[in-house]
Amino acid sequence: MKLKEIKIFKVLGFRGIWTVKIVVFDENEYSASIVVPIGKSKGKFEVKNLDPDVAILKSKEISDYLKNLNLEDQETIDNKLVEFDKTPNFENLGGNVALGISLACARLASINFKIPFYKYLYFLRKGNYNSFIYKAPRILFNIAEGGVHADNNLEFQEHLVSFKNQAIFSQIQNLKEFNSLFLNIIKRENKKIVFGDEGGWAGNYQNEEALINTLFDLKLSSKADLDIGLDIASSSISNFEPKIFLKRYLEFFEKFGLFYFEDPFPEEGFENFYQDFYAQTKNKALIVGDDLISTNPELVKIVDSKKMINGVIVKPDQVGTLSKTLETIKLAKENNWRIVVSHRSQETLDNYLADLAIGAEADFVKFGAFYQGERLAKYNRLLEIESEVL
């Protein structure tokens, strides 16, 4: 089936922020669309986004350029997007526009194949969707927020809890109950019930260690079979002192058994600290790269032999095409890194990330808390997929 036309629209995303919606049509007038999210805290290696008003002006030109391409040839479509742009980071077309076109074409191809989107994404990875076996990813639930995602005194961006080895429905039910217990503690302490960019509680607390200690004590008292982790987002911490923070991370690891540390150091100039942290945790904790890798396969190749991380965040909008996203996933799996499919802070109601997580056989998903429609869309899609396959 051939690509006939591309249309670009300016639509509302998270909290009224303008973003782009890409709609693609085939020669039989079938269509598919993608609404692209935006990151509030962006790494320096990410592709550049285009203003939605400027993007609309490019719609006819890029539509004519890609017209009549085979929708089933994802790699050619994505290569043509790179060819059209002519820059390393999509400065001309915009990474948001490129990704929207790339994903919308894949979604339309899945419609033509008459298979669910997650199976088509699996097919693009494996070449045969009939070998698909469902695997439920673990949910990294953002129970409390800080950093640039909240107006409070907490340094770390996300305080995460994750139940072990359960179906999505059971995880969600258990997370709802654990979150209610946590908010009851917050109420008893006479703290404000306020929420951050990703739906987690976002009030002031005594300090980071006190909050982690509260979560740890709650885990023990409730006998919840869960792990606790952190997205530090260190690039956003002012006056960041790597030696001091490394010491803190190791204390949290030893005292509270924290299993997950995302972006513990900024993306450039801290290689030795990553290696030291990785060596001292001896593969008993996940050291996860977000800004460090930016879903870029070339950065995976640079980092893979340096024993710095053993997990990677996957955000397709960081790199601009589905093909590069899938290549990053492939290389990461070859390195035995854990895959974490993640939303952005400024999300949309589009649920494609849930399909990507299942099609990629991701180990974890990070979709925020159960407070906002943009997050719920992903969780509900996970529930829908699970009900289809089980």
C-alpha positions as CSV (number, residue, x, y, z in Angstrom):
1,M,0.0,0.0,0.0
2,K,1.3,3.4,-1.0
3,L,1.5,6.6,1.0
4,K,-0.8,9.2,-0.6
5,E,-0.8,12.3,1.6
6,I,0.5,13.8,4.9
7,K,-1.4,16.5,6.9
8,I,0.0,18.4,9.9
9,F,-2.3,20.0,12.5
10,K,-1.6,22.2,15.5
11,V,-3.4,20.6,18.5
12,L,-3.4,20.9,22.3
13,G,-1.2,18.7,24.4
14,F,-0.4,18.6,28.1
15,R,-1.8,21.6,30.0
16,G,-2.7,23.4,26.9
17,I,0.7,23.4,25.3
18,W,0.6,23.4,21.5
19,T,2.0,20.4,19.7
20,V,1.6,18.6,16.3
21,K,-0.7,16.0,15.1
22,I,0.4,14.1,12.0
23,V,-2.2,12.3,9.8
24,V,-1.2,10.1,7.0
25,F,-3.4,8.6,4.2
26,D,-3.0,5.7,1.9
27,E,-4.4,5.3,-1.7
28,N,-7.6,3.7,-0.3
29,E,-8.2,6.7,1.9
30,Y,-7.4,4.8,5.1
31,S,-5.7,7.0,7.6
32,A,-3.7,6.9,10.9
33,S,-2.5,9.7,13.2
34,I,0.0,10.4,15.9
35,V,0.1,13.3,18.4
36,V,3.7,14.0,19.4
37,P,4.6,14.8,23.1
38,I,7.2,17.3,24.3
39,G,9.8,17.0,27.0
40,K,10.2,19.7,29.6
41,S,13.7,18.6,30.6
42,K,15.5,17.8,27.4
43,G,19.0,16.3,27.0
44,K,21.5,18.1,24.8
45,F,21.7,15.1,22.4
46,E,18.0,15.1,21.5
47,V,16.6,16.1,18.1
48,K,15.2,19.6,17.7
49,N,11.5,20.2,17.5
50,L,9.7,22.5,15.1
51,D,7.2,25.1,16.1
52,P,3.7,23.7,15.2
53,D,2.9,26.8,13.0
54,V,6.1,26.4,11.1
55,A,5.5,22.6,10.8
56,I,2.2,23.2,9.1
57,L,3.9,25.3,6.4
58,K,6.1,22.3,5.5
59,S,3.2,19.8,5.2
60,K,2.8,20.0,1.4
61,E,6.5,19.8,0.7
62,I,7.1,16.8,2.9
63,S,3.9,15.1,1.7
64,D,5.0,15.5,-1.9
65,Y,8.5,14.2,-1.1
66,L,7.3,11.0,0.5
67,K,4.3,10.4,-1.7
68,N,4.0,6.9,-3.2
69,L,6.4,5.3,-0.8
70,N,5.5,1.8,0.3
71,L,4.0,2.0,3.8
72,E,5.4,-1.4,4.6
73,D,9.0,-0.2,4.0
74,Q,9.5,1.6,7.3
75,E,13.3,1.9,6.9
76,T,12.9,3.6,3.5
77,I,10.3,6.0,4.9
78,D,12.6,6.9,7.8
79,N,15.7,7.3,5.6
80,K,13.7,9.6,3.4
81,L,12.9,11.8,6.4
82,V,16.5,12.1,7.2
83,E,17.4,12.8,3.6
84,F,14.8,15.5,3.4
85,D,16.0,17.2,6.6
86,K,19.8,17.2,5.8
87,T,20.9,17.9,9.4
88,P,22.1,15.6,12.1
89,N,19.3,16.5,14.5
90,F,16.2,17.4,12.4
91,E,16.6,21.1,12.6
92,N,14.8,21.7,9.3
93,L,11.9,19.2,9.4
94,G,11.7,19.0,13.2
95,G,12.1,15.8,15.2
96,N,8.5,16.1,16.3
97,V,7.3,16.2,12.7
98,A,9.6,13.4,11.6
99,L,8.6,11.1,14.4
100,G,4.9,11.8,13.9
101,I,5.2,10.9,10.2
102,S,7.3,7.8,11.0
103,L,5.0,6.4,13.6
104,A,1.8,7.3,11.8
105,C,3.0,5.4,8.7
106,A,3.7,2.4,10.9
107,R,0.3,2.7,12.5
108,L,-1.3,2.9,9.1
109,A,0.7,-0.1,7.9
110,S,-0.7,-2.1,10.9
111,I,-4.2,-1.2,9.8
112,N,-3.5,-2.5,6.3
113,F,-2.1,-5.7,7.8
114,K,-5.2,-5.9,10.0
115,I,-3.1,-6.6,13.1
116,P,-2.7,-4.6,16.4
117,F,-0.1,-1.9,16.4
118,Y,2.0,-3.7,19.1
119,K,2.2,-6.8,16.9
120,Y,3.3,-4.7,13.9
121,L,6.0,-3.1,15.9
122,Y,7.1,-6.6,17.0
123,F,7.0,-7.6,13.4
124,L,9.3,-4.7,12.4
125,R,11.8,-6.0,15.0
126,K,11.5,-9.8,14.4
127,G,10.2,-10.2,10.9
128,N,7.4,-12.5,12.0
129,Y,4.5,-11.4,14.2
130,N,3.3,-15.0,14.7
131,S,6.1,-15.6,17.1
132,F,4.9,-12.9,19.4
133,I,4.6,-14.0,23.1
134,Y,3.1,-11.5,25.5
135,K,5.3,-10.2,28.3
136,A,4.0,-7.8,30.9
137,P,6.5,-5.0,31.6
138,R,6.9,-3.8,35.2
139,I,5.4,-0.3,35.9
140,L,7.7,2.3,37.3
141,F,5.2,4.4,39.2
142,N,6.0,8.1,39.9
143,I,4.7,8.3,43.5
144,A,6.4,11.6,44.4
145,E,7.9,14.3,42.2
146,G,10.6,16.9,42.5
147,G,13.2,18.8,40.4
148,V,11.8,20.7,37.4
149,H,8.6,18.7,37.5
150,A,7.4,20.2,40.8
151,D,7.4,23.4,42.8
152,N,8.9,22.0,46.0
153,N,12.2,21.4,47.8
154,L,13.0,17.9,46.5
155,E,16.0,17.6,44.2
156,F,15.3,14.3,42.5
157,Q,12.8,14.4,39.7
158,E,10.9,11.1,40.3
159,H,10.6,8.8,43.3
160,L,9.5,5.5,41.9
161,V,7.9,2.3,43.2
162,S,7.5,-0.9,41.1
163,F,5.8,-4.2,42.0
164,K,7.6,-7.4,40.9
165,N,6.5,-9.8,38.2
166,Q,2.8,-9.3,38.0
167,A,0.2,-8.9,35.3
168,I,-0.6,-5.2,34.4
169,F,-4.0,-5.4,36.1
170,S,-2.5,-6.6,39.3
171,Q,0.3,-4.1,39.3
172,I,-2.1,-1.2,38.8
173,Q,-4.4,-2.4,41.6
174,N,-1.5,-2.8,44.0
175,L,0.0,0.6,43.0
176,K,-3.4,2.3,43.6
177,E,-3.5,0.8,47.1
178,F,0.1,1.6,47.9
179,N,-0.3,5.2,46.6
180,S,-3.4,5.6,48.8
181,L,-1.5,4.5,51.9
182,F,1.3,7.0,51.0
183,L,-1.2,9.9,50.6
184,N,-2.8,9.0,53.9
185,I,0.6,9.5,55.5
186,I,1.0,12.8,53.8
187,K,-2.4,13.9,55.1
188,R,-1.6,12.8,58.7
189,E,1.6,14.9,58.4
190,N,-0.6,17.9,57.5
191,K,1.2,18.3,54.2
192,K,-0.5,19.7,51.1
193,I,-2.0,17.3,48.6
194,V,-0.6,18.7,45.4
195,F,0.5,17.0,42.2
196,G,3.4,17.5,39.7
197,D,3.8,17.4,36.0
198,E,3.4,13.6,35.9
199,G,0.7,13.1,38.4
200,G,2.8,12.2,41.4
201,W,2.5,13.9,44.8
202,A,4.6,17.1,44.7
203,G,4.6,18.8,48.1
204,N,7.5,19.8,50.3
205,Y,9.1,17.1,52.5
206,Q,11.8,17.3,55.1
207,N,14.5,16.2,52.7
208,E,15.2,13.4,50.1
209,E,16.3,10.8,52.6
210,A,13.3,11.4,54.8
211,L,10.9,10.8,51.9
212,I,12.8,7.7,50.8
213,N,12.7,6.4,54.4
214,T,8.9,7.0,54.5
215,L,8.5,4.9,51.3
216,F,10.8,2.2,52.7
217,D,8.9,2.0,56.0
218,L,5.6,1.9,54.2
219,K,6.9,-0.9,52.0
220,L,7.9,-2.9,55.2
221,S,4.7,-2.2,57.1
222,S,2.4,-3.0,54.2
223,K,4.4,-6.0,53.2
224,A,4.3,-4.8,49.6
225,D,6.4,-6.8,47.2
226,L,7.9,-3.8,45.5
227,D,11.1,-2.0,44.8
228,I,12.0,1.7,45.2
229,G,13.9,3.7,42.7
230,L,14.9,7.3,41.6
231,D,15.0,9.3,38.4
232,I,17.6,11.8,39.6
233,A,17.7,13.9,36.4
234,S,21.1,15.2,37.6
235,S,21.5,17.6,34.7
236,S,18.7,19.7,36.2
237,I,20.3,19.9,39.7
238,S,22.1,23.2,40.3
239,N,25.6,23.0,41.9
240,F,25.7,19.3,41.3
241,E,28.7,17.8,43.1
242,P,29.3,14.3,41.7
243,K,31.4,12.9,44.6
244,I,28.8,14.0,47.1
245,F,25.9,12.6,45.1
246,L,27.7,9.3,44.4
247,K,28.2,8.8,48.2
248,R,24.5,9.5,48.7
249,Y,23.4,7.0,46.0
250,L,25.5,4.3,47.5
251,E,24.1,5.0,51.0
252,F,20.5,4.8,49.6
253,F,21.5,1.6,47.8
254,E,22.8,0.0,51.0
255,K,20.3,1.4,53.5
256,F,17.1,1.1,51.5
257,G,17.9,-1.4,48.8
258,L,17.1,1.1,46.0
259,F,17.2,-0.8,42.8
260,Y,16.9,1.9,40.1
261,F,18.9,5.1,39.5
262,E,18.2,7.0,36.3
263,D,20.5,9.7,35.1
264,P,22.6,9.8,38.3
265,F,25.1,12.0,36.6
266,P,24.9,14.5,33.7
267,E,25.3,13.3,30.1
268,E,28.8,14.7,29.5
269,G,32.1,14.6,31.5
270,F,31.1,12.2,34.2
271,E,32.1,8.8,32.6
272,N,34.3,7.9,35.6
273,F,31.5,8.4,38.1
274,Y,29.1,6.3,36.1
275,Q,31.8,3.5,35.9
276,D,32.5,3.8,39.7
277,F,28.8,3.6,40.6
278,Y,28.2,0.7,38.2
279,A,31.2,-1.2,39.7
280,Q,30.2,-0.6,43.3
281,T,26.6,-1.8,42.8
282,K,27.9,-4.9,41.1
283,N,24.9,-5.2,38.7
284,K,22.5,-5.4,41.7
285,A,21.0,-2.1,40.8
286,L,19.8,-0.7,37.5
287,I,21.9,2.3,36.4
288,V,19.8,3.8,33.7
289,G,20.8,6.2,30.9
290,D,18.2,8.8,29.7
291,D,20.0,12.0,28.6
292,L,23.2,10.0,28.4
293,I,21.8,7.9,25.4
294,S,18.8,10.0,24.2
295,T,17.4,6.8,22.4
296,N,20.3,7.2,19.9
297,P,21.9,4.0,18.6
298,E,25.1,5.8,17.9
299,L,25.4,6.8,21.6
300,V,24.6,3.2,22.6
301,K,27.6,2.1,20.5
302,I,29.8,4.6,22.3
303,V,28.7,3.7,25.8
304,D,28.2,-0.1,25.5
305,S,31.8,-1.2,26.2
306,K,32.4,1.2,29.1
307,K,30.5,-0.5,31.9
308,M,28.6,2.6,32.8
309,I,24.9,1.6,32.7
310,N,22.8,-1.6,32.5
311,G,19.5,0.0,31.5
312,V,18.3,2.6,29.0
313,I,15.3,4.9,28.7
314,V,13.5,4.7,25.3
315,K,11.7,7.9,24.2
316,P,11.2,7.9,20.4
317,D,10.8,11.7,20.3
318,Q,14.4,12.0,21.4
319,V,15.7,10.5,18.2
320,G,13.0,11.3,15.6
321,T,12.2,8.1,13.8
322,L,10.8,4.6,14.6
323,S,13.7,2.9,12.8
324,K,16.3,4.5,15.0
325,T,14.2,3.8,18.1
326,L,14.1,0.1,17.2
327,E,17.8,0.0,16.4
328,T,18.5,1.4,19.9
329,I,16.3,-1.3,21.4
330,K,18.1,-4.0,19.4
331,L,21.5,-2.8,20.4
332,A,20.5,-2.4,24.1
333,K,19.1,-5.9,24.2
334,E,22.4,-7.2,22.7
335,N,24.2,-5.5,25.6
336,N,21.8,-7.1,28.1
337,W,20.6,-3.7,29.1
338,R,17.1,-3.4,30.6
339,I,14.6,-1.5,28.4
340,V,12.4,1.3,29.9
341,V,9.8,2.8,27.6
342,S,9.1,6.2,28.9
343,H,6.6,9.0,28.4
344,R,7.5,12.7,28.4
345,S,6.5,15.3,31.0
346,Q,4.3,17.2,28.5
347,E,2.4,14.2,27.1
348,T,-0.7,13.8,24.9
349,L,-3.6,11.5,24.9
350,D,-2.0,9.3,22.2
351,N,-1.3,5.8,23.5
352,Y,1.4,4.5,21.1
353,L,4.0,4.1,23.8
354,A,2.0,1.3,25.3
355,D,2.1,-0.6,22.0
356,L,5.8,0.2,21.7
357,A,6.5,-1.2,25.1
358,I,4.7,-4.5,24.3
359,G,6.1,-4.8,20.8
360,A,9.6,-4.1,22.1
361,E,9.2,-6.6,24.9
362,A,10.3,-3.9,27.3
363,D,11.3,-4.7,30.8
364,F,9.7,-1.6,32.3
365,V,7.3,1.3,31.4
366,K,7.4,4.7,33.0
367,F,4.1,6.5,32.4
368,G,3.7,8.6,35.5
369,A,0.9,8.3,38.0
370,F,-2.8,7.7,37.8
371,Y,-3.8,11.4,38.0
372,Q,-4.0,12.8,34.4
373,G,-5.6,11.7,31.2
374,E,-2.4,11.8,29.3
375,R,-0.9,9.1,31.6
376,L,-4.2,7.1,32.0
377,A,-4.3,6.7,28.2
378,K,-1.2,4.6,28.3
379,Y,-2.2,2.6,31.3
380,N,-5.6,1.9,29.8
381,R,-4.0,0.8,26.5
382,L,-1.8,-1.7,28.5
383,L,-4.9,-3.1,30.1
384,E,-6.6,-3.4,26.8
385,I,-3.7,-5.2,25.2
386,E,-3.4,-7.6,28.2
387,S,-7.1,-8.4,28.0
388,E,-6.6,-9.2,24.3
389,V,-3.7,-11.6,24.7
390,L,-4.6,-13.4,28.0
